[in-house]
Amino acid sequence: MKATSHWLELKGHTPKSPSMHFDEVFTEQIVKTGKIEESRTIRRFFQRTNQGLLQDWMLEMVKQLLRGLPIGLLTRMGLATFVAPRTSNWSRASAAMQEYIDEQHEKQEEALSLAQLVKAAQEDVAA
């Protein structure tokens, strides 16, 4: 079902699902920095899906973190919000990943175009 959902989204028949938005945000962050920064990922996901950042469950999670984590860790997490952490020497790996992603997008576009050709041929046969 997920493959069908992705196909319908890529064809433009349905809007992007929240999971597709999350996958895109997550992948963009990994390719760019080589690290996963949870708060940045969540904020961008909420922004793309037009959700507010201040949700009840989010506030409760932050309260629990503030109560249970050491000050040093909280400080590093707070700084990571303003200065995105990066993996050293990430540029070559990032370029390779981006090249692979671009190749996969080209394959998807080719497959979608083929589907259009098959549909056109079927309509010609039916006519």
C-alpha positions as CSV (number, residue, x, y, z in Angstrom):
1,M,0.0,0.0,0.0
2,K,2.8,2.4,0.8
3,A,4.3,2.0,-2.7
4,T,0.9,2.8,-4.2
5,S,0.6,5.8,-1.9
6,H,4.0,7.1,-3.0
7,W,3.1,6.5,-6.6
8,L,-0.1,8.5,-6.3
9,E,1.7,11.3,-4.5
10,L,4.4,11.4,-7.2
11,K,1.8,11.5,-9.9
12,G,0.1,14.4,-8.2
13,H,-3.2,12.5,-7.7
14,T,-3.0,13.0,-3.9
15,P,-1.2,15.5,-1.7
16,K,2.0,14.5,0.0
17,S,1.4,12.5,3.2
18,P,2.9,13.5,6.5
19,S,5.3,10.5,6.3
20,M,6.5,11.7,2.9
21,H,7.2,15.2,4.3
22,F,9.0,13.6,7.2
23,D,11.1,11.4,5.0
24,E,12.1,14.5,2.9
25,V,13.0,16.6,5.9
26,F,15.0,13.8,7.5
27,T,16.9,13.0,4.2
28,E,17.7,16.7,3.6
29,Q,19.2,17.1,7.0
30,I,21.3,13.9,6.8
31,V,22.6,14.9,3.3
32,K,23.4,18.4,4.4
33,T,25.0,17.8,7.8
34,G,25.6,14.1,8.3
35,K,23.8,14.2,11.6
36,I,20.3,13.9,13.0
37,E,19.3,16.8,15.1
38,E,15.8,15.9,16.4
39,S,14.5,19.3,17.3
40,R,15.4,20.7,13.9
41,T,13.8,17.8,12.1
42,I,10.6,18.1,14.2
43,R,10.4,21.9,13.6
44,R,10.8,21.5,9.8
45,F,8.3,18.7,9.7
46,F,5.7,20.7,11.6
47,Q,6.4,23.7,9.4
48,R,5.9,21.6,6.2
49,T,2.7,20.0,7.5
50,N,1.3,23.3,8.8
51,Q,1.2,22.1,12.4
52,G,1.9,24.3,15.4
53,L,5.1,23.7,17.3
54,L,3.5,24.1,20.7
55,Q,1.5,20.9,21.1
56,D,0.5,19.4,24.4
57,W,2.5,16.2,24.0
58,M,5.6,18.3,22.9
59,L,5.4,20.6,25.9
60,E,5.1,17.5,28.2
61,M,8.1,15.9,26.6
62,V,10.2,19.1,27.1
63,K,9.2,19.3,30.7
64,Q,10.2,15.7,31.3
65,L,13.6,16.4,29.6
66,L,14.2,19.5,31.7
67,R,13.5,17.5,34.9
68,G,15.6,14.4,34.0
69,L,18.6,15.4,31.9
70,P,21.9,16.8,33.1
71,I,22.6,20.5,32.6
72,G,25.5,19.9,30.3
73,L,23.5,17.8,27.9
74,L,20.6,20.3,27.9
75,T,23.1,23.0,27.1
76,R,24.6,21.1,24.2
77,M,21.1,20.3,22.9
78,G,20.1,24.0,23.2
79,L,23.2,25.1,21.3
80,A,22.6,22.6,18.6
81,T,19.3,24.4,18.0
82,F,21.1,27.5,17.0
83,V,24.3,26.1,15.5
84,A,23.6,22.9,13.5
85,P,26.1,20.2,14.2
86,R,28.1,18.8,11.3
87,T,30.0,15.7,10.6
88,S,33.7,16.5,9.7
89,N,34.8,15.8,6.1
90,W,31.1,15.2,5.2
91,S,31.2,16.9,1.8
92,R,32.3,13.9,-0.3
93,A,29.8,11.6,1.4
94,S,27.1,14.2,1.0
95,A,27.9,14.6,-2.7
96,A,27.7,10.8,-3.2
97,M,24.4,10.5,-1.4
98,Q,22.9,13.5,-3.4
99,E,24.1,11.9,-6.6
100,Y,22.3,8.6,-5.7
101,I,19.2,10.5,-4.7
102,D,19.2,12.4,-8.0
103,E,19.6,9.1,-9.9
104,Q,16.6,7.6,-8.1
105,H,14.5,10.7,-8.8
106,E,15.4,10.3,-12.5
107,K,14.3,6.7,-12.5
108,Q,11.0,7.6,-10.8
109,E,10.4,10.3,-13.4
110,E,11.1,7.8,-16.2
111,A,8.7,5.3,-14.7
112,L,6.0,7.9,-14.3
113,S,6.5,9.0,-17.9
114,L,6.2,5.3,-19.1
115,A,3.0,5.0,-17.2
116,Q,1.6,8.0,-19.1
117,L,2.7,6.4,-22.4
118,V,1.0,3.1,-21.5
119,K,-2.2,4.9,-20.6
120,A,-2.2,6.9,-23.9
121,A,-1.6,3.7,-25.8
122,Q,-4.5,2.0,-24.0
123,E,-6.8,4.9,-24.8
124,D,-5.7,4.8,-28.5
125,V,-6.5,1.1,-28.6
126,A,-9.9,1.6,-27.0
127,A,-10.8,4.4,-29.4
